C-alpha cells in the first residue's frame, strides 16, 4: 500500500512538473524562436490592440508574430513582457504610473507619459513608444436629447442644471473618492439624485430616460451603439489612461525596425474611433483580428 501511494505521488509530481513546463512554454515562443509574441489583457479593446500590433508588425516586416489575447490582467501581461516570455503589449499610461510603478495619480497626460517613459527603461528594461491617441478613462455620458436640451458640452456645464438631473452609476463609482464624490467636489455639482445600479443596466436606464447621465469608459462601444455624447472633462478630474505600445528593449535591439513600424500608430485612434472599433466586436460580433486588419488597410498602414 505504501509503495502504491509513493508511486502515485511520484506520478502526480511528474505530471505537475510536465504541466508547469508546458504551461510556461506557451509564452516563451519569442525565446525559443525568432517569433515575436504580442499579448493582450482580457477585454475587447486589448484583443483588438494586440491583433492590430501583431498584424502591423507581420505585414510591415515579414516577421512571424504570435498574438495571445485575453492572457490576463495587467500583472500577467506586464510580467510576461518584463520577464521575456513575451515581447510587447499595449498598456495605458495611468496604469503604468499608478498600478505598476505605485505612484500617485497625476492629471496632466503629458507629464504622466513623460514619467513612465523615463522610468521604465531603467526599472523594467521596457520602452514606451508613441501614444496611439485614445484615452480609456472614466467619462460622463448623456443622450443627444439631454445634451441639446441643456446645452451640455463639458462637465462644468452641468453646474447650472445638476439639481434637475439624476445620475446613474455602479456602486463602486458612487463611493470612490475619484468617482462621483470627487467629481461633485471638483465641479461643484449637486445632483437631484444618484442611483446605484448594475453596470450592465446603466446604458438601458439612460436611453429609456430612467436617469439623465451616467459614468462610462471613454472608449466603450456602447457609446457608439446608442450615439451618446461624452462631456469634456474640462478640469481634468479623471486620470489619463492613454494607450501606447510597451516593448522589451532587448526586442527593439534585436529588431530595430519595430520602433518605426509601431510608431506609425501614433495619434491615429481617438476615443470615438476606438469606441467604434470596440462596437464592431462587442455589438456587431466581428472578430478582433478582422476589425484590426480592416482598420489598418483603411489607414494605409498595411
Secondary structure as UniProt FT lines:
FT   HELIX           2..25
FT   TURN            26..27
FT   HELIX           29..32
FT   STRAND          36..41
FT   HELIX           44..61
FT   STRAND          65..72
FT   HELIX           74..82
FT   TURN            83..84
FT   STRAND          88..92
FT   HELIX           93..94
FT   HELIX           95..100
FT   HELIX           109..124
FT   STRAND          126..135
FT   STRAND          138..142
FT   HELIX           144..150
FT   HELIX           155..160
FT   HELIX           162..164
FT   STRAND          166..169
FT   HELIX           171..175
FT   TURN            177..179
FT   HELIX           180..187
FT   STRAND          193..196
FT   HELIX           199..201
FT   HELIX           202..207
FT   TURN            208..209
FT   STRAND          213..217
FT   TURN            218..219
FT   HELIX           221..225
FT   TURN            226..227
FT   STRAND          229..232
FT   TURN            234..235
FT   STRAND          242..248
FT   HELIX           249..254
FT   TURN            255..256
FT   HELIX           257..262
FT   HELIX           263..265
FT   TURN            266..267
FT   HELIX           271..282
FT   TURN            283..284
FT   HELIX           288..298
FT   TURN            299..300
//
